[in-house]
Amino acid sequence: MTTPTGTLRADVAVSEGQIVGIEAPGTVSAEQVVDADGLHVLPGGVDPHCHLMAGLTESTRAAALGGTTTALSFSLPEDGEKTVAAFERARDLVAQGLSAVDIGLHAMCYRPNELTAGDVAKLAELGADAVKVFLAYPELGIMATGDGLYRTMLAAKAVGLPVQVHCEDGEVVEALVEEASADGRTGARTFGGVRPPVLEEIAVRRALGISGLAGARLYVTHLSSREAIDHVRTARAAGETVVTAEACLHHLLLTDDEYDGPRADTLLVAPPLRAQDHVAAVREALLDGTLDTVGSDHSQERTEVDRRISPCGDTHYGIPGIGARLPLLLSWGLDNGVPLDRLVHVLCTGPADAFGHWRKGRIAPGADADLVLWDPAETWVADDSSFADGTGISPYAGTTVRGAIHSVWARGREVVRAGEFTGTGEPGRQVIPERDGKAR
């Protein structure tokens, strides 16, 4: 099994949904014994970045099938809906028992310059993991100004919330979209071309600087470019800010060569897929410890591409991946000699710790009994329906995967057996961050 202190051969004792001990093999007596001989016992995955509210049942079933037992999802504000109201609606949806796994909630802020310190305090009271703001999408009216980001960070610091920032320079993206539209350029290459790596670099440096001034905890989402990653390293070395660095699976496994292929329109995401040198930089950041987490950016519902570069309105962006995240990164790690404990950190422990879920993402006494049996010897080929998420597409279709999820337990209830979803046990529930750093 893989624990926060390393990989070892041992038995895990579970009682009433919690891990109560890690003992020498064969020394635990129990009413039920699960034989994991030949398999790796891993902590349940924690996906730090997903958009599930448009289809909570199907998306969380896919999560379970892929070994993810805690999904940290963004709320989904409706047009004109305020941030707190959208969060309360997401919380109420989770409370309906529609989820197969536990859910943590990030507060998506679509009206950042209207967010007050009182709003942020209310979000913390309601159990938000974090507040998410954008330095992009002025065409949607959701882009934060510098002063709006600074005020949000001051308010978040006061209540112990991290601030997640989507880092692209939206003003320049807007100018590039206008140019492309005037030139009549459309298609996947154009979608990627109006969001070049330099605009991510600019926005990351800006977010780092503002968070340093505010003294806030910054969480940089979906890093995808070499220069942006270098800024994170530099800021850490200088002690300028407390920053958590995230990449997403597609920026580790796919390149922008896909935009010249037959699946191009199903692989649109922001930031877009990058050239090989940037993909190499994201992989280096995983290996050297710069990255703290790897998310899926799973989109249960896709968003229409800006009509100026998709005039017919028939192209959409956002990709699925909540089921693929853990098995495909483990497979890539096997192929590239990445230590298993490093992979488990970015897939499980790192995301849990980033948002104060100390009972999640680890095999340790007192943690929830979220456990995955993974068979490293099995090989299979992913297709569009591999994780039954209901989206009908997968960016990883055709990928040969080494290692397979055998069984999954969520708080001690078996939700996947022999690779099949069981649909048994109590539903997932909202998990609340413990901001004092102590599990209870």
Beta strands, then each sheet from edge to edge (+ up, - down):
strand 1: 2-3
strand 2: 6-7
strand 3: 11-15
strand 4: 18-23
strand 5: 40-43
strand 6: 45-51
strand 7: 68-74
strand 8: 102-108
strand 9: 131-134
strand 10: 163-166
strand 11: 217-220
strand 12: 242-248
strand 13: 293-295
strand 14: 298-299
strand 15: 303-304
strand 16: 316-317
strand 17: 371-381
strand 18: 400-410
strand 19: 413-417
strand 20: 420-421
sheet 1: 1+ 2-
sheet 2: 3+ 4-
sheet 3: 5+ 17- 18+ 19- 20+
sheet 4: 13+ 12+ 11+ 10+ 9+ 8+ 7+ 6+ 14+
sheet 5: 15+ 16-
end
